[in-house]
Amino acid sequence: MTMQGYLASVADSDLFGTLAIICVVVAVLGLFESVRKKKLHKVMTFLCLMAIPVMHAVGTYYLNQPPA
């Protein structure tokens, strides 16, 4: 399987739905001050915020590669 095929299958999977659910859970938990102060919540918030820009950068990189 090529990298392009792998990325196409990942994009078609439930990756984005799962990411959205995780981010909603992290956001709702952030409404509670006791949870919001924990380091794990801060790390999860950072990961949720960085997931889309990282996927965009990876996709842009592979789209700009010459065809094999």
mmCIF file as Biopython writes it, N, C-alpha, C and O atoms, coordinates in Angstrom:
data_model
#
loop_
_atom_site.group_PDB
_atom_site.id
_atom_site.type_symbol
_atom_site.label_atom_id
_atom_site.label_alt_id
_atom_site.label_comp_id
_atom_site.label_asym_id
_atom_site.label_entity_id
_atom_site.label_seq_id
_atom_site.pdbx_PDB_ins_code
_atom_site.Cartn_x
_atom_site.Cartn_y
_atom_site.Cartn_z
_atom_site.occupancy
_atom_site.B_iso_or_equiv
_atom_site.auth_seq_id
_atom_site.auth_asym_id
_atom_site.pdbx_PDB_model_num
ATOM 1   N N  . MET A ? 1  ? 0.846   -1.179 0.000   1.0 0.0 1  A 1 
ATOM 2   C CA . MET A ? 1  ? 0.000   0.000  0.000   1.0 0.0 1  A 1 
ATOM 3   C C  . MET A ? 1  ? 0.893   1.245  0.000   1.0 0.0 1  A 1 
ATOM 4   O O  . MET A ? 1  ? 1.853   1.338  0.765   1.0 0.0 1  A 1 
ATOM 5   N N  . THR A ? 2  ? 0.564   2.171  -0.851  1.0 0.0 2  A 1 
ATOM 6   C CA . THR A ? 2  ? 1.345   3.403  -0.934  1.0 0.0 2  A 1 
ATOM 7   C C  . THR A ? 2  ? 0.890   4.380  0.149   1.0 0.0 2  A 1 
ATOM 8   O O  . THR A ? 2  ? -0.164  4.208  0.762   1.0 0.0 2  A 1 
ATOM 9   N N  . MET A ? 3  ? 1.707   5.405  0.367   1.0 0.0 3  A 1 
ATOM 10  C CA . MET A ? 3  ? 1.344   6.425  1.360   1.0 0.0 3  A 1 
ATOM 11  C C  . MET A ? 3  ? 0.071   7.146  0.928   1.0 0.0 3  A 1 
ATOM 12  O O  . MET A ? 3  ? -0.771  7.475  1.765   1.0 0.0 3  A 1 
ATOM 13  N N  . GLN A ? 4  ? -0.073  7.392  -0.369  1.0 0.0 4  A 1 
ATOM 14  C CA . GLN A ? 4  ? -1.267  8.071  -0.862  1.0 0.0 4  A 1 
ATOM 15  C C  . GLN A ? 4  ? -2.511  7.222  -0.587  1.0 0.0 4  A 1 
ATOM 16  O O  . GLN A ? 4  ? -3.545  7.749  -0.175  1.0 0.0 4  A 1 
ATOM 17  N N  . GLY A ? 5  ? -2.412  5.927  -0.813  1.0 0.0 5  A 1 
ATOM 18  C CA . GLY A ? 5  ? -3.537  5.032  -0.527  1.0 0.0 5  A 1 
ATOM 19  C C  . GLY A ? 5  ? -3.864  4.985  0.949   1.0 0.0 5  A 1 
ATOM 20  O O  . GLY A ? 5  ? -5.029  4.959  1.348   1.0 0.0 5  A 1 
ATOM 21  N N  . TYR A ? 6  ? -2.804  4.975  1.757   1.0 0.0 6  A 1 
ATOM 22  C CA . TYR A ? 6  ? -3.012  4.969  3.210   1.0 0.0 6  A 1 
ATOM 23  C C  . TYR A ? 6  ? -3.725  6.237  3.658   1.0 0.0 6  A 1 
ATOM 24  O O  . TYR A ? 6  ? -4.687  6.174  4.423   1.0 0.0 6  A 1 
ATOM 25  N N  . LEU A ? 7  ? -3.255  7.390  3.182   1.0 0.0 7  A 1 
ATOM 26  C CA . LEU A ? 7  ? -3.871  8.660  3.585   1.0 0.0 7  A 1 
ATOM 27  C C  . LEU A ? 7  ? -5.308  8.753  3.092   1.0 0.0 7  A 1 
ATOM 28  O O  . LEU A ? 7  ? -6.161  9.318  3.776   1.0 0.0 7  A 1 
ATOM 29  N N  . ALA A ? 8  ? -5.582  8.208  1.918   1.0 0.0 8  A 1 
ATOM 30  C CA . ALA A ? 8  ? -6.954  8.222  1.400   1.0 0.0 8  A 1 
ATOM 31  C C  . ALA A ? 8  ? -7.867  7.372  2.286   1.0 0.0 8  A 1 
ATOM 32  O O  . ALA A ? 8  ? -9.005  7.756  2.553   1.0 0.0 8  A 1 
ATOM 33  N N  . SER A ? 9  ? -7.372  6.225  2.738   1.0 0.0 9  A 1 
ATOM 34  C CA . SER A ? 9  ? -8.197  5.373  3.600   1.0 0.0 9  A 1 
ATOM 35  C C  . SER A ? 9  ? -8.393  6.003  4.967   1.0 0.0 9  A 1 
ATOM 36  O O  . SER A ? 9  ? -9.453  5.846  5.573   1.0 0.0 9  A 1 
ATOM 37  N N  . VAL A ? 10 ? -7.387  6.712  5.461   1.0 0.0 10 A 1 
ATOM 38  C CA . VAL A ? 10 ? -7.529  7.391  6.752   1.0 0.0 10 A 1 
ATOM 39  C C  . VAL A ? 10 ? -8.559  8.502  6.642   1.0 0.0 10 A 1 
ATOM 40  O O  . VAL A ? 10 ? -9.378  8.678  7.544   1.0 0.0 10 A 1 
ATOM 41  N N  . ALA A ? 11 ? -8.528  9.251  5.550   1.0 0.0 11 A 1 
ATOM 42  C CA . ALA A ? 11 ? -9.477  10.342 5.368   1.0 0.0 11 A 1 
ATOM 43  C C  . ALA A ? 11 ? -10.905 9.826  5.251   1.0 0.0 11 A 1 
ATOM 44  O O  . ALA A ? 11 ? -11.848 10.503 5.662   1.0 0.0 11 A 1 
ATOM 45  N N  . ASP A ? 12 ? -11.068 8.624  4.691   1.0 0.0 12 A 1 
ATOM 46  C CA . ASP A ? 12 ? -12.401 8.049  4.538   1.0 0.0 12 A 1 
ATOM 47  C C  . ASP A ? 12 ? -12.880 7.353  5.801   1.0 0.0 12 A 1 
ATOM 48  O O  . ASP A ? 12 ? -14.059 7.015  5.905   1.0 0.0 12 A 1 
ATOM 49  N N  . SER A ? 13 ? -12.002 7.135  6.749   1.0 0.0 13 A 1 
ATOM 50  C CA . SER A ? 13 ? -12.390 6.445  7.968   1.0 0.0 13 A 1 
ATOM 51  C C  . SER A ? 13 ? -13.135 7.391  8.899   1.0 0.0 13 A 1 
ATOM 52  O O  . SER A ? 13 ? -13.487 8.508  8.519   1.0 0.0 13 A 1 
ATOM 53  N N  . ASP A ? 14 ? -13.362 6.945  10.084  1.0 0.0 14 A 1 
ATOM 54  C CA . ASP A ? 14 ? -14.078 7.758  11.068  1.0 0.0 14 A 1 
ATOM 55  C C  . ASP A ? 14 ? -13.131 8.659  11.858  1.0 0.0 14 A 1 
ATOM 56  O O  . ASP A ? 14 ? -13.455 9.075  12.970  1.0 0.0 14 A 1 
ATOM 57  N N  . LEU A ? 15 ? -11.986 8.954  11.300  1.0 0.0 15 A 1 
ATOM 58  C CA . LEU A ? 15 ? -10.996 9.773  11.997  1.0 0.0 15 A 1 
ATOM 59  C C  . LEU A ? 15 ? -11.569 11.120 12.408  1.0 0.0 15 A 1 
ATOM 60  O O  . LEU A ? 15 ? -11.427 11.532 13.559  1.0 0.0 15 A 1 
ATOM 61  N N  . PHE A ? 16 ? -12.214 11.803 11.478  1.0 0.0 16 A 1 
ATOM 62  C CA . PHE A ? 16 ? -12.700 13.142 11.769  1.0 0.0 16 A 1 
ATOM 63  C C  . PHE A ? 16 ? -13.874 13.116 12.740  1.0 0.0 16 A 1 
ATOM 64  O O  . PHE A ? 16 ? -13.990 14.000 13.589  1.0 0.0 16 A 1 
ATOM 65  N N  . GLY A ? 17 ? -14.726 12.137 12.629  1.0 0.0 17 A 1 
ATOM 66  C CA . GLY A ? 17 ? -15.834 12.010 13.579  1.0 0.0 17 A 1 
ATOM 67  C C  . GLY A ? 17 ? -15.336 11.711 14.977  1.0 0.0 17 A 1 
ATOM 68  O O  . GLY A ? 17 ? -15.821 12.287 15.950  1.0 0.0 17 A 1 
ATOM 69  N N  . THR A ? 18 ? -14.371 10.813 15.081  1.0 0.0 18 A 1 
ATOM 70  C CA . THR A ? 18 ? -13.795 10.487 16.377  1.0 0.0 18 A 1 
ATOM 71  C C  . THR A ? 18 ? -13.084 11.687 16.965  1.0 0.0 18 A 1 
ATOM 72  O O  . THR A ? 18 ? -13.220 11.968 18.156  1.0 0.0 18 A 1 
ATOM 73  N N  . LEU A ? 19 ? -12.331 12.395 16.146  1.0 0.0 19 A 1 
ATOM 74  C CA . LEU A ? 19 ? -11.644 13.598 16.609  1.0 0.0 19 A 1 
ATOM 75  C C  . LEU A ? 19 ? -12.645 14.631 17.108  1.0 0.0 19 A 1 
ATOM 76  O O  . LEU A ? 19 ? -12.419 15.266 18.137  1.0 0.0 19 A 1 
ATOM 77  N N  . ALA A ? 20 ? -13.738 14.801 16.396  1.0 0.0 20 A 1 
ATOM 78  C CA . ALA A ? 20 ? -14.766 15.764 16.810  1.0 0.0 20 A 1 
ATOM 79  C C  . ALA A ? 20 ? -15.383 15.367 18.144  1.0 0.0 20 A 1 
ATOM 80  O O  . ALA A ? 20 ? -15.601 16.221 19.003  1.0 0.0 20 A 1 
ATOM 81  N N  . ILE A ? 21 ? -15.665 14.094 18.323  1.0 0.0 21 A 1 
ATOM 82  C CA . ILE A ? 21 ? -16.259 13.632 19.591  1.0 0.0 21 A 1 
ATOM 83  C C  . ILE A ? 21 ? -15.294 13.851 20.745  1.0 0.0 21 A 1 
ATOM 84  O O  . ILE A ? 21 ? -15.694 14.320 21.811  1.0 0.0 21 A 1 
ATOM 85  N N  . ILE A ? 22 ? -14.022 13.514 20.538  1.0 0.0 22 A 1 
ATOM 86  C CA . ILE A ? 22 ? -13.021 13.712 21.590  1.0 0.0 22 A 1 
ATOM 87  C C  . ILE A ? 22 ? -12.910 15.189 21.943  1.0 0.0 22 A 1 
ATOM 88  O O  . ILE A ? 22 ? -12.849 15.544 23.120  1.0 0.0 22 A 1 
ATOM 89  N N  . CYS A ? 23 ? -12.883 16.047 20.934  1.0 0.0 23 A 1 
ATOM 90  C CA . CYS A ? 23 ? -12.758 17.481 21.187  1.0 0.0 23 A 1 
ATOM 91  C C  . CYS A ? 23 ? -13.984 18.037 21.913  1.0 0.0 23 A 1 
ATOM 92  O O  . CYS A ? 23 ? -13.847 18.914 22.765  1.0 0.0 23 A 1 
ATOM 93  N N  . VAL A ? 24 ? -15.164 17.546 21.590  1.0 0.0 24 A 1 
ATOM 94  C CA . VAL A ? 24 ? -16.372 17.992 22.290  1.0 0.0 24 A 1 
ATOM 95  C C  . VAL A ? 24 ? -16.324 17.556 23.753  1.0 0.0 24 A 1 
ATOM 96  O O  . VAL A ? 24 ? -16.676 18.329 24.644  1.0 0.0 24 A 1 
ATOM 97  N N  . VAL A ? 25 ? -15.891 16.321 24.001  1.0 0.0 25 A 1 
ATOM 98  C CA . VAL A ? 25 ? -15.789 15.838 25.383  1.0 0.0 25 A 1 
ATOM 99  C C  . VAL A ? 25 ? -14.790 16.685 26.167  1.0 0.0 25 A 1 
ATOM 100 O O  . VAL A ? 25 ? -15.059 17.076 27.303  1.0 0.0 25 A 1 
ATOM 101 N N  . VAL A ? 26 ? -13.634 16.968 25.557  1.0 0.0 26 A 1 
ATOM 102 C CA . VAL A ? 26 ? -12.625 17.802 26.230  1.0 0.0 26 A 1 
ATOM 103 C C  . VAL A ? 26 ? -13.197 19.198 26.501  1.0 0.0 26 A 1 
ATOM 104 O O  . VAL A ? 26 ? -12.976 19.758 27.574  1.0 0.0 26 A 1 
ATOM 105 N N  . ALA A ? 27 ? -13.920 19.753 25.547  1.0 0.0 27 A 1 
ATOM 106 C CA . ALA A ? 27 ? -14.502 21.090 25.727  1.0 0.0 27 A 1 
ATOM 107 C C  . ALA A ? 27 ? -15.542 21.100 26.845  1.0 0.0 27 A 1 
ATOM 108 O O  . ALA A ? 27 ? -15.557 22.017 27.666  1.0 0.0 27 A 1 
ATOM 109 N N  . VAL A ? 28 ? -16.404 20.096 26.883  1.0 0.0 28 A 1 
ATOM 110 C CA . VAL A ? 28 ? -17.434 20.037 27.921  1.0 0.0 28 A 1 
ATOM 111 C C  . VAL A ? 28 ? -16.791 19.844 29.295  1.0 0.0 28 A 1 
ATOM 112 O O  . VAL A ? 28 ? -17.210 20.466 30.271  1.0 0.0 28 A 1 
ATOM 113 N N  . LEU A ? 29 ? -15.775 18.983 29.370  1.0 0.0 29 A 1 
ATOM 114 C CA . LEU A ? 29 ? -15.081 18.790 30.642  1.0 0.0 29 A 1 
ATOM 115 C C  . LEU A ? 29 ? -14.395 20.079 31.095  1.0 0.0 29 A 1 
ATOM 116 O O  . LEU A ? 29 ? -14.233 20.308 32.293  1.0 0.0 29 A 1 
ATOM 117 N N  . GLY A ? 30 ? -13.992 20.919 30.142  1.0 0.0 30 A 1 
ATOM 118 C CA . GLY A ? 30 ? -13.355 22.182 30.473  1.0 0.0 30 A 1 
ATOM 119 C C  . GLY A ? 30 ? -14.288 23.175 31.141  1.0 0.0 30 A 1 
ATOM 120 O O  . GLY A ? 30 ? -13.836 24.186 31.678  1.0 0.0 30 A 1 
ATOM 121 N N  . LEU A ? 31 ? -15.584 22.900 31.114  1.0 0.0 31 A 1 
ATOM 122 C CA . LEU A ? 31 ? -16.533 23.767 31.800  1.0 0.0 31 A 1 
ATOM 123 C C  . LEU A ? 31 ? -16.415 23.653 33.320  1.0 0.0 31 A 1 
ATOM 124 O O  . LEU A ? 31 ? -16.858 24.541 34.049  1.0 0.0 31 A 1 
ATOM 125 N N  . PHE A ? 32 ? -15.823 22.569 33.788  1.0 0.0 32 A 1 
ATOM 126 C CA . PHE A ? 32 ? -15.660 22.341 35.218  1.0 0.0 32 A 1 
ATOM 127 C C  . PHE A ? 32 ? -14.261 22.768 35.643  1.0 0.0 32 A 1 
ATOM 128 O O  . PHE A ? 32 ? -13.266 22.266 35.121  1.0 0.0 32 A 1 
ATOM 129 N N  . GLU A ? 33 ? -14.192 23.685 36.580  1.0 0.0 33 A 1 
ATOM 130 C CA . GLU A ? 33 ? -12.903 24.259 36.979  1.0 0.0 33 A 1 
ATOM 131 C C  . GLU A ? 33 ? -11.957 23.206 37.546  1.0 0.0 33 A 1 
ATOM 132 O O  . GLU A ? 33 ? -10.748 23.279 37.323  1.0 0.0 33 A 1 
ATOM 133 N N  . SER A ? 34 ? -12.483 22.245 38.266  1.0 0.0 34 A 1 
ATOM 134 C CA . SER A ? 34 ? -11.615 21.218 38.858  1.0 0.0 34 A 1 
ATOM 135 C C  . SER A ? 34 ? -10.927 20.384 37.779  1.0 0.0 34 A 1 
ATOM 136 O O  . SER A ? 34 ? -9.776  19.979 37.944  1.0 0.0 34 A 1 
ATOM 137 N N  . VAL A ? 35 ? -11.626 20.128 36.683  1.0 0.0 35 A 1 
ATOM 138 C CA . VAL A ? 35 ? -11.030 19.365 35.575  1.0 0.0 35 A 1 
ATOM 139 C C  . VAL A ? 35 ? -10.098 20.257 34.777  1.0 0.0 35 A 1 
ATOM 140 O O  . VAL A ? 35 ? -9.023  19.829 34.359  1.0 0.0 35 A 1 
ATOM 141 N N  . ARG A ? 36 ? -10.513 21.499 34.565  1.0 0.0 36 A 1 
ATOM 142 C CA . ARG A ? 36 ? -9.748  22.437 33.740  1.0 0.0 36 A 1 
ATOM 143 C C  . ARG A ? 36 ? -8.353  22.696 34.295  1.0 0.0 36 A 1 
ATOM 144 O O  . ARG A ? 36 ? -7.440  22.999 33.527  1.0 0.0 36 A 1 
ATOM 145 N N  . LYS A ? 37 ? -8.165  22.587 35.586  1.0 0.0 37 A 1 
ATOM 146 C CA . LYS A ? 37 ? -6.868  22.861 36.206  1.0 0.0 37 A 1 
ATOM 147 C C  . LYS A ? 37 ? -5.887  21.694 36.094  1.0 0.0 37 A 1 
ATOM 148 O O  . LYS A ? 37 ? -4.699  21.858 36.371  1.0 0.0 37 A 1 
ATOM 149 N N  . LYS A ? 38 ? -6.370  20.524 35.694  1.0 0.0 38 A 1 
ATOM 150 C CA . LYS A ? 38 ? -5.502  19.348 35.620  1.0 0.0 38 A 1 
ATOM 151 C C  . LYS A ? 38 ? -4.625  19.385 34.374  1.0 0.0 38 A 1 
ATOM 152 O O  . LYS A ? 38 ? -5.026  19.869 33.316  1.0 0.0 38 A 1 
ATOM 153 N N  . LYS A ? 39 ? -3.416  18.857 34.535  1.0 0.0 39 A 1 
ATOM 154 C CA . LYS A ? 39 ? -2.452  18.865 33.428  1.0 0.0 39 A 1 
ATOM 155 C C  . LYS A ? 39 ? -2.949  18.013 32.253  1.0 0.0 39 A 1 
ATOM 156 O O  . LYS A ? 39 ? -2.749  18.383 31.096  1.0 0.0 39 A 1 
ATOM 157 N N  . LEU A ? 40 ? -3.589  16.886 32.540  1.0 0.0 40 A 1 
ATOM 158 C CA . LEU A ? 40 ? -4.092  16.021 31.465  1.0 0.0 40 A 1 
ATOM 159 C C  . LEU A ? 40 ? -5.087  16.778 30.585  1.0 0.0 40 A 1 
ATOM 160 O O  . LEU A ? 40 ? -5.066  16.639 29.362  1.0 0.0 40 A 1 
ATOM 161 N N  . HIS A ? 41 ? -5.949  17.572 31.199  1.0 0.0 41 A 1 
ATOM 162 C CA . HIS A ? 41 ? -6.918  18.332 30.406  1.0 0.0 41 A 1 
ATOM 163 C C  . HIS A ? 41 ? -6.212  19.362 29.530  1.0 0.0 41 A 1 
ATOM 164 O O  . HIS A ? 41 ? -6.603  19.576 28.383  1.0 0.0 41 A 1 
ATOM 165 N N  . LYS A ? 42 ? -5.179  19.997 30.067  1.0 0.0 42 A 1 
ATOM 166 C CA . LYS A ? 42 ? -4.437  20.980 29.271  1.0 0.0 42 A 1 
ATOM 167 C C  . LYS A ? 42 ? -3.742  20.320 28.093  1.0 0.0 42 A 1 
ATOM 168 O O  . LYS A ? 42 ? -3.707  20.882 26.998  1.0 0.0 42 A 1 
ATOM 169 N N  . VAL A ? 43 ? -3.187  19.132 28.307  1.0 0.0 43 A 1 
ATOM 170 C CA . VAL A ? 43 ? -2.533  18.402 27.219  1.0 0.0 43 A 1 
ATOM 171 C C  . VAL A ? 43 ? -3.560  17.983 26.169  1.0 0.0 43 A 1 
ATOM 172 O O  . VAL A ? 43 ? -3.316  18.124 24.971  1.0 0.0 43 A 1 
ATOM 173 N N  . MET A ? 44 ? -4.700  17.472 26.610  1.0 0.0 44 A 1 
ATOM 174 C CA . MET A ? 44 ? -5.741  17.055 25.666  1.0 0.0 44 A 1 
ATOM 175 C C  . MET A ? 44 ? -6.279  18.247 24.875  1.0 0.0 44 A 1 
ATOM 176 O O  . MET A ? 44 ? -6.559  18.122 23.683  1.0 0.0 44 A 1 
ATOM 177 N N  . THR A ? 45 ? -6.423  19.398 25.526  1.0 0.0 45 A 1 
ATOM 178 C CA . THR A ? 45 ? -6.874  20.604 24.827  1.0 0.0 45 A 1 
ATOM 179 C C  . THR A ? 45 ? -5.867  20.998 23.752  1.0 0.0 45 A 1 
ATOM 180 O O  . THR A ? 45 ? -6.246  21.327 22.628  1.0 0.0 45 A 1 
ATOM 181 N N  . PHE A ? 46 ? -4.588  20.964 24.101  1.0 0.0 46 A 1 
ATOM 182 C CA . PHE A ? 46 ? -3.550  21.290 23.124  1.0 0.0 46 A 1 
ATOM 183 C C  . PHE A ? 46 ? -3.586  20.323 21.940  1.0 0.0 46 A 1 
ATOM 184 O O  . PHE A ? 46 ? -3.486  20.746 20.789  1.0 0.0 46 A 1 
ATOM 185 N N  . LEU A ? 47 ? -3.726  19.036 22.219  1.0 0.0 47 A 1 
ATOM 186 C CA . LEU A ? 47 ? -3.772  18.042 21.133  1.0 0.0 47 A 1 
ATOM 187 C C  . LEU A ? 47 ? -4.988  18.259 20.233  1.0 0.0 47 A 1 
ATOM 188 O O  . LEU A ? 47 ? -4.888  18.137 19.012  1.0 0.0 47 A 1 
ATOM 189 N N  . CYS A ? 48 ? -6.131  18.580 20.833  1.0 0.0 48 A 1 
ATOM 190 C CA . CYS A ? 48 ? -7.327  18.862 20.024  1.0 0.0 48 A 1 
ATOM 191 C C  . CYS A ? 48 ? -7.114  20.086 19.144  1.0 0.0 48 A 1 
ATOM 192 O O  . CYS A ? 48 ? -7.505  20.098 17.977  1.0 0.0 48 A 1 
ATOM 193 N N  . LEU A ? 49 ? -6.493  21.115 19.711  1.0 0.0 49 A 1 
ATOM 194 C CA . LEU A ? 49 ? -6.261  22.337 18.928  1.0 0.0 49 A 1 
ATOM 195 C C  . LEU A ? 49 ? -5.248  22.132 17.809  1.0 0.0 49 A 1 
ATOM 196 O O  . LEU A ? 49 ? -5.356  22.764 16.758  1.0 0.0 49 A 1 
ATOM 197 N N  . MET A ? 50 ? -4.280  21.271 18.016  1.0 0.0 50 A 1 
ATOM 198 C CA . MET A ? 50 ? -3.222  21.084 17.032  1.0 0.0 50 A 1 
ATOM 199 C C  . MET A ? 50 ? -3.526  19.994 15.996  1.0 0.0 50 A 1 
ATOM 200 O O  . MET A ? 50 ? -2.819  19.896 14.992  1.0 0.0 50 A 1 
ATOM 201 N N  . ALA A ? 51 ? -4.540  19.194 16.212  1.0 0.0 51 A 1 
ATOM 202 C CA . ALA A ? 51 ? -4.825  18.076 15.309  1.0 0.0 51 A 1 
ATOM 203 C C  . ALA A ? 51 ? -5.114  18.535 13.886  1.0 0.0 51 A 1 
ATOM 204 O O  . ALA A ? 51 ? -4.553  17.986 12.939  1.0 0.0 51 A 1 
ATOM 205 N N  . ILE A ? 52 ? -5.964  19.515 13.721  1.0 0.0 52 A 1 
ATOM 206 C CA . ILE A ? 52 ? -6.344  19.964 12.378  1.0 0.0 52 A 1 
ATOM 207 C C  . ILE A ? 52 ? -5.176  20.631 11.654  1.0 0.0 52 A 1 
ATOM 208 O O  . ILE A ? 52 ? -4.935  20.302 10.492  1.0 0.0 52 A 1 
ATOM 209 N N  . PRO A ? 53 ? -4.434  21.560 12.284  1.0 0.0 53 A 1 
ATOM 210 C CA . PRO A ? 53 ? -3.294  22.143 11.563  1.0 0.0 53 A 1 
ATOM 211 C C  . PRO A ? 53 ? -2.243  21.107 11.169  1.0 0.0 53 A 1 
ATOM 212 O O  . PRO A ? 53 ? -1.641  21.215 10.101  1.0 0.0 53 A 1 
ATOM 213 N N  . VAL A ? 54 ? -2.019  20.112 12.014  1.0 0.0 54 A 1 
ATOM 214 C CA . VAL A ? 54 ? -1.044  19.075 11.680  1.0 0.0 54 A 1 
ATOM 215 C C  . VAL A ? 54 ? -1.528  18.250 10.491  1.0 0.0 54 A 1 
ATOM 216 O O  . VAL A ? 54 ? -0.755  17.971 9.574   1.0 0.0 54 A 1 
ATOM 217 N N  . MET A ? 55 ? -2.803  17.859 10.501  1.0 0.0 55 A 1 
ATOM 218 C CA . MET A ? 55 ? -3.342  17.102 9.366   1.0 0.0 55 A 1 
ATOM 219 C C  . MET A ? 55 ? -3.295  17.940 8.092   1.0 0.0 55 A 1 
ATOM 220 O O  . MET A ? 55 ? -3.024  17.407 7.016   1.0 0.0 55 A 1 
ATOM 221 N N  . HIS A ? 56 ? -3.553  19.227 8.196   1.0 0.0 56 A 1 
ATOM 222 C CA . HIS A ? 56 ? -3.480  20.111 7.041   1.0 0.0 56 A 1 
ATOM 223 C C  . HIS A ? 56 ? -2.044  20.173 6.498   1.0 0.0 56 A 1 
ATOM 224 O O  . HIS A ? 56 ? -1.835  20.109 5.286   1.0 0.0 56 A 1 
ATOM 225 N N  . ALA A ? 57 ? -1.074  20.295 7.383   1.0 0.0 57 A 1 
ATOM 226 C CA . ALA A ? 57 ? 0.327   20.362 6.951   1.0 0.0 57 A 1 
ATOM 227 C C  . ALA A ? 57 ? 0.763   19.064 6.277   1.0 0.0 57 A 1 
ATOM 228 O O  . ALA A ? 57 ? 1.441   19.097 5.250   1.0 0.0 57 A 1 
ATOM 229 N N  . VAL A ? 58 ? 0.382   17.928 6.846   1.0 0.0 58 A 1 
ATOM 230 C CA . VAL A ? 58 ? 0.740   16.635 6.252   1.0 0.0 58 A 1 
ATOM 231 C C  . VAL A ? 58 ? 0.079   16.486 4.884   1.0 0.0 58 A 1 
ATOM 232 O O  . VAL A ? 58 ? 0.720   16.053 3.926   1.0 0.0 58 A 1 
ATOM 233 N N  . GLY A ? 59 ? -1.198  16.843 4.792   1.0 0.0 59 A 1 
ATOM 234 C CA . GLY A ? 59 ? -1.900  16.754 3.509   1.0 0.0 59 A 1 
ATOM 235 C C  . GLY A ? 59 ? -1.304  17.679 2.464   1.0 0.0 59 A 1 
ATOM 236 O O  . GLY A ? 59 ? -1.175  17.295 1.302   1.0 0.0 59 A 1 
ATOM 237 N N  . THR A ? 60 ? -0.943  18.885 2.855   1.0 0.0 60 A 1 
ATOM 238 C CA . THR A ? 60 ? -0.314  19.825 1.924   1.0 0.0 60 A 1 
ATOM 239 C C  . THR A ? 60 ? 1.019   19.299 1.432   1.0 0.0 60 A 1 
ATOM 240 O O  . THR A ? 60 ? 1.337   19.415 0.249   1.0 0.0 60 A 1 
ATOM 241 N N  . TYR A ? 61 ? 1.799   18.724 2.328   1.0 0.0 61 A 1 
ATOM 242 C CA . TYR A ? 61 ? 3.087   18.149 1.942   1.0 0.0 61 A 1 
ATOM 243 C C  . TYR A ? 61 ? 2.914   17.046 0.890   1.0 0.0 61 A 1 
ATOM 244 O O  . TYR A ? 61 ? 3.602   17.034 -0.131  1.0 0.0 61 A 1 
ATOM 245 N N  . TYR A ? 62 ? 1.987   16.127 1.156   1.0 0.0 62 A 1 
ATOM 246 C CA . TYR A ? 62 ? 1.809   15.018 0.216   1.0 0.0 62 A 1 
ATOM 247 C C  . TYR A ? 62 ? 1.148   15.466 -1.081  1.0 0.0 62 A 1 
ATOM 248 O O  . TYR A ? 62 ? 1.413   14.874 -2.128  1.0 0.0 62 A 1 
ATOM 249 N N  . LEU A ? 63 ? 0.309   16.477 -1.051  1.0 0.0 63 A 1 
ATOM 250 C CA . LEU A ? 63 ? -0.293  16.972 -2.290  1.0 0.0 63 A 1 
ATOM 251 C C  . LEU A ? 63 ? 0.738   17.651 -3.179  1.0 0.0 63 A 1 
ATOM 252 O O  . LEU A ? 63 ? 0.571   17.693 -4.398  1.0 0.0 63 A 1 
ATOM 253 N N  . ASN A ? 64 ? 1.801   18.184 -2.585  1.0 0.0 64 A 1 
ATOM 254 C CA . ASN A ? 64 ? 2.820   18.880 -3.359  1.0 0.0 64 A 1 
ATOM 255 C C  . ASN A ? 64 ? 3.943   17.969 -3.829  1.0 0.0 64 A 1 
ATOM 256 O O  . ASN A ? 64 ? 4.919   18.447 -4.407  1.0 0.0 64 A 1 
ATOM 257 N N  . GLN A ? 65 ? 3.825   16.664 -3.593  1.0 0.0 65 A 1 
ATOM 258 C CA . GLN A ? 65 ? 4.837   15.720 -4.062  1.0 0.0 65 A 1 
ATOM 259 C C  . GLN A ? 65 ? 4.554   15.380 -5.522  1.0 0.0 65 A 1 
ATOM 260 O O  . GLN A ? 65 ? 3.398   15.259 -5.926  1.0 0.0 65 A 1 
ATOM 261 N N  . PRO A ? 66 ? 5.616   15.225 -6.311  1.0 0.0 66 A 1 
ATOM 262 C CA . PRO A ? 66 ? 5.404   14.836 -7.706  1.0 0.0 66 A 1 
ATOM 263 C C  . PRO A ? 66 ? 4.849   13.404 -7.783  1.0 0.0 66 A 1 
ATOM 264 O O  . PRO A ? 66 ? 5.154   12.570 -6.931  1.0 0.0 66 A 1 
ATOM 265 N N  . PRO A ? 67 ? 4.048   13.132 -8.791  1.0 0.0 67 A 1 
ATOM 266 C CA . PRO A ? 67 ? 3.505   11.764 -8.930  1.0 0.0 67 A 1 
ATOM 267 C C  . PRO A ? 67 ? 4.619   10.751 -9.115  1.0 0.0 67 A 1 
ATOM 268 O O  . PRO A ? 67 ? 5.653   11.044 -9.715  1.0 0.0 67 A 1 
ATOM 269 N N  . ALA A ? 68 ? 4.394   9.561  -8.593  1.0 0.0 68 A 1 
ATOM 270 C CA . ALA A ? 68 ? 5.413   8.506  -8.688  1.0 0.0 68 A 1 
ATOM 271 C C  . ALA A ? 68 ? 5.486   7.924  -10.075 1.0 0.0 68 A 1 
ATOM 272 O O  . ALA A ? 68 ? 6.290   7.027  -10.326 1.0 0.0 68 A 1 
#
